[in-house]
Amino acid sequence: MTSPKLLIPVRVPELGPALGKLLTGTGQAPADPTLDRQRVALLGRVIEAAGEARRLAAEGARSEAVQALGLELWMDVWEQAVTGIAQDLVERVNRRLQAEARAVRMPRRLRRRVALDVAEVRGLTGRLGAAGAGLVSALDDLQARGARLVAATVTDRAALDEWQRALLTAARRLEDAWLALEEQLADETARWREAVALVAVWRRPLWPVAVTAVPALAAAAWLGLVLGGYVPAPAWLQRVWSLLP
């Protein structure tokens, strides 16, 4: 009778040190409550998943323990954070744009045009999400190391070591991605601040006034010359004068 294989235990390493400034706070954007709120939410989900993975590993649910900290978790927490930050920025920019547009009495049809549309929102989300490019390759490696660990026996100690290293690398790449996201967000905020400033200095075009005012002024000047005797009155004007009492 063949004895069952002894599988190597799954041990989840401590992720806190690898998460770095995600755990301690970066201090780069203390005035942005949304950014800090998203950071805390992201961090909470990762720490919660690590706790769940340890519980599953203790119960012998090896595959489930590895999956709890797999690619899907990291990508989901990252995408949720990016989406939440992008939505908040869009809402803030649109509020500022509309407030400035109303302040300079911009017509309503033009106010609708200055608001960020769907394409701009999608572009903004994509630019913020691109900060996580380095995270993707680390997660692909984590996925491969996890699959090997699930089937590893006690003689394959390297499988556990490699998975643990890949897990810590994913945590460090998440920190890197967050720092890059903060920098990209600062650039986007500055860019949209300039757009708000342009709306603030908008002025109603003068050509409609010129179209009506210039002919009126010219007519008034001509009439003044006629009444002053500098220019002979045309026949039609003389007839009008003759009808006056």
C-alpha positions as CSV (number, residue, x, y, z in Angstrom):
1,M,0.0,0.0,0.0
2,T,1.4,3.4,-1.0
3,S,1.6,5.9,1.8
4,P,0.1,9.3,1.2
5,K,2.4,12.1,0.3
6,L,3.2,14.5,3.1
7,L,2.5,17.9,1.9
8,I,4.6,20.9,3.1
9,P,2.6,23.2,5.4
10,V,1.6,26.6,4.1
11,R,3.0,29.4,6.3
12,V,2.0,33.0,5.6
13,P,4.9,35.4,6.2
14,E,4.3,38.7,8.0
15,L,3.4,41.3,5.3
16,G,3.6,44.5,7.4
17,P,7.3,45.3,6.8
18,A,6.9,44.7,3.0
19,L,3.9,46.9,2.8
20,G,6.1,49.8,4.1
21,K,4.5,53.2,3.6
22,L,1.2,51.7,2.8
23,L,1.1,50.7,6.5
24,T,2.7,53.8,8.0
25,G,1.3,56.4,5.6
26,T,3.3,58.2,3.0
27,G,2.8,61.8,4.3
28,Q,2.7,63.0,0.7
29,A,-1.0,63.9,0.6
30,P,-2.2,64.6,4.2
31,A,-4.8,67.0,3.0
32,D,-6.5,64.4,0.8
33,P,-9.0,62.4,2.9
34,T,-10.1,60.3,0.0
35,L,-6.6,59.1,-0.8
36,D,-5.9,58.2,2.9
37,R,-9.3,56.5,3.1
38,Q,-8.6,54.4,0.1
39,R,-5.1,53.5,1.4
40,V,-6.6,52.3,4.7
41,A,-9.3,50.3,2.9
42,L,-6.8,48.6,0.6
43,L,-4.5,47.8,3.5
44,G,-7.3,46.5,5.6
45,R,-8.4,44.0,2.9
46,V,-4.8,42.7,2.4
47,I,-4.3,42.2,6.2
48,E,-7.7,40.6,6.5
49,A,-6.9,38.2,3.6
50,A,-3.6,37.3,5.3
51,G,-5.4,36.4,8.5
52,E,-7.9,34.3,6.5
53,A,-5.0,32.5,4.7
54,R,-3.4,31.7,8.1
55,R,-6.7,30.3,9.4
56,L,-7.2,28.1,6.3
57,A,-3.6,26.9,6.4
58,A,-4.1,25.9,10.0
59,E,-7.2,23.9,9.0
60,G,-5.2,22.1,6.3
61,A,-7.0,23.9,3.4
62,R,-3.8,24.5,1.5
63,S,-5.2,25.5,-1.9
64,E,-7.7,27.9,-0.3
65,A,-5.0,29.4,1.9
66,V,-2.8,30.1,-1.2
67,Q,-5.8,31.4,-3.2
68,A,-6.8,33.8,-0.4
69,L,-3.6,35.7,-1.1
70,G,-3.6,35.0,-4.8
71,L,-3.5,37.3,-7.9
72,E,-7.3,38.0,-7.7
73,L,-7.1,39.6,-4.3
74,W,-4.2,42.0,-5.1
75,M,-5.7,43.0,-8.4
76,D,-9.1,43.6,-6.9
77,V,-7.9,45.7,-4.1
78,W,-5.7,47.8,-6.5
79,E,-8.5,48.3,-9.0
80,Q,-11.0,49.3,-6.3
81,A,-8.6,51.8,-4.9
82,V,-7.8,53.3,-8.3
83,T,-11.5,53.5,-9.2
84,G,-12.5,55.2,-6.0
85,I,-9.7,57.8,-6.2
86,A,-10.5,58.5,-9.9
87,Q,-14.2,58.9,-9.1
88,D,-13.5,61.3,-6.2
89,L,-11.2,63.4,-8.4
90,V,-13.8,63.6,-11.2
91,E,-16.5,64.7,-8.7
92,R,-14.2,67.4,-7.2
93,V,-13.1,68.7,-10.6
94,N,-16.6,68.8,-11.9
95,R,-17.9,70.7,-8.9
96,R,-15.1,73.3,-9.2
97,L,-15.6,73.6,-13.0
98,Q,-19.4,74.2,-12.5
99,A,-18.8,76.6,-9.6
100,E,-16.4,78.7,-11.7
101,A,-18.6,78.5,-14.8
102,R,-21.6,79.9,-12.8
103,A,-19.4,82.6,-11.2
104,V,-18.5,84.0,-14.6
105,R,-22.1,83.6,-15.9
106,M,-21.2,81.0,-18.5
107,P,-24.3,80.0,-20.5
108,R,-25.7,76.6,-19.5
109,R,-25.0,74.9,-22.8
110,L,-21.3,75.8,-22.4
111,R,-21.3,74.7,-18.7
112,R,-22.3,71.2,-19.8
113,R,-19.4,71.1,-22.2
114,V,-16.7,71.9,-19.6
115,A,-17.7,69.0,-17.4
116,L,-15.5,65.8,-17.6
117,D,-17.2,63.4,-20.0
118,V,-17.1,59.6,-20.0
119,A,-14.0,59.4,-22.3
120,E,-12.0,61.8,-20.0
121,V,-13.0,59.8,-16.9
122,R,-11.9,56.6,-18.6
123,G,-8.6,58.2,-19.6
124,L,-8.0,59.5,-16.0
125,T,-8.7,56.0,-14.5
126,G,-6.4,54.4,-17.0
127,R,-3.5,56.9,-16.2
128,L,-3.9,56.3,-12.5
129,G,-4.1,52.6,-12.9
130,A,-1.0,52.5,-15.0
131,A,1.0,53.2,-11.8
132,G,0.4,49.5,-10.9
133,A,2.3,48.2,-14.0
134,G,5.1,46.8,-11.9
135,L,2.6,45.0,-9.7
136,V,1.2,42.8,-12.5
137,S,4.4,41.0,-13.3
138,A,4.9,40.3,-9.5
139,L,1.4,38.8,-9.3
140,D,2.0,36.6,-12.3
141,D,5.0,35.2,-10.5
142,L,3.1,34.8,-7.3
143,Q,0.4,32.8,-9.1
144,A,3.0,30.4,-10.5
145,R,4.7,30.0,-7.1
146,G,1.4,29.4,-5.4
147,A,0.4,26.6,-7.9
148,R,3.7,24.9,-7.2
149,L,3.3,25.2,-3.4
150,V,-0.1,23.6,-3.4
151,A,1.3,20.4,-4.7
152,A,4.7,20.5,-2.9
153,T,5.7,17.8,-0.5
154,V,7.8,18.1,2.6
155,T,10.9,17.4,0.6
156,D,10.3,20.5,-1.6
157,R,11.1,23.1,0.9
158,A,12.1,25.5,-1.9
159,A,8.4,25.7,-3.0
160,L,7.4,27.3,0.3
161,D,10.4,29.7,0.3
162,E,9.7,30.8,-3.3
163,W,6.0,31.4,-2.6
164,Q,6.8,33.4,0.6
165,R,9.4,35.6,-1.3
166,A,6.9,36.1,-4.2
167,L,4.2,37.1,-1.6
168,L,6.5,39.7,0.0
169,T,7.5,40.9,-3.4
170,A,3.9,41.5,-4.3
171,A,3.5,43.5,-1.1
172,R,6.5,45.6,-1.9
173,R,5.3,46.2,-5.5
174,L,1.9,47.2,-4.1
175,E,3.7,49.9,-2.0
176,D,5.6,51.0,-5.1
177,A,2.4,51.2,-7.1
178,W,0.8,53.3,-4.4
179,L,3.6,55.8,-4.3
180,A,3.5,56.1,-8.1
181,L,-0.3,56.5,-7.9
182,E,0.2,59.4,-5.5
183,E,2.6,61.1,-7.9
184,Q,0.3,60.6,-10.8
185,L,-2.6,61.9,-8.8
186,A,-0.7,65.1,-8.0
187,D,0.0,65.6,-11.7
188,E,-3.6,65.0,-12.6
189,T,-4.8,67.4,-9.9
190,A,-2.4,70.1,-11.2
191,R,-3.6,69.6,-14.7
192,W,-7.3,69.9,-13.8
193,R,-6.5,72.9,-11.6
194,E,-5.3,74.7,-14.7
195,A,-8.5,73.7,-16.5
196,V,-10.5,75.2,-13.6
197,A,-8.4,78.4,-13.8
198,L,-9.2,78.8,-17.5
199,V,-12.9,78.5,-16.8
200,A,-12.5,81.1,-14.1
201,V,-11.2,83.7,-16.5
202,W,-13.7,83.0,-19.2
203,R,-15.5,86.1,-20.5
204,R,-18.6,86.4,-22.7
205,P,-17.4,87.0,-26.3
206,L,-17.7,90.7,-27.4
207,W,-18.6,90.1,-31.1
208,P,-22.4,90.0,-30.4
209,V,-22.1,93.4,-28.7
210,A,-20.0,94.7,-31.5
211,V,-22.5,93.5,-34.1
212,T,-25.2,95.6,-32.6
213,A,-23.3,98.4,-30.9
214,V,-21.0,99.5,-33.8
215,P,-23.8,100.2,-36.3
216,A,-25.8,102.0,-33.6
217,L,-22.9,104.2,-32.7
218,A,-22.2,104.9,-36.4
219,A,-25.9,105.8,-37.0
220,A,-25.8,108.1,-33.9
221,A,-22.6,109.8,-35.1
222,W,-24.1,110.4,-38.6
223,L,-27.3,111.8,-37.2
224,G,-25.3,114.2,-35.0
225,L,-23.4,115.4,-38.1
226,V,-26.7,115.9,-40.0
227,L,-28.3,117.8,-37.1
228,G,-25.2,119.9,-36.8
229,G,-25.3,120.9,-40.4
230,Y,-22.1,119.3,-41.3
231,V,-23.6,116.7,-43.5
232,P,-26.7,117.4,-45.8
233,A,-29.8,115.6,-44.7
234,P,-31.1,113.1,-47.2
235,A,-34.4,113.5,-48.9
236,W,-36.2,110.9,-46.8
237,L,-35.0,112.5,-43.6
238,Q,-36.2,116.0,-44.8
239,R,-39.7,114.4,-45.5
240,V,-39.7,113.0,-42.0
241,W,-38.9,116.4,-40.5
242,S,-41.6,118.1,-42.6
243,L,-44.2,115.8,-41.0
244,L,-43.2,116.8,-37.5
245,P,-45.4,119.5,-35.8
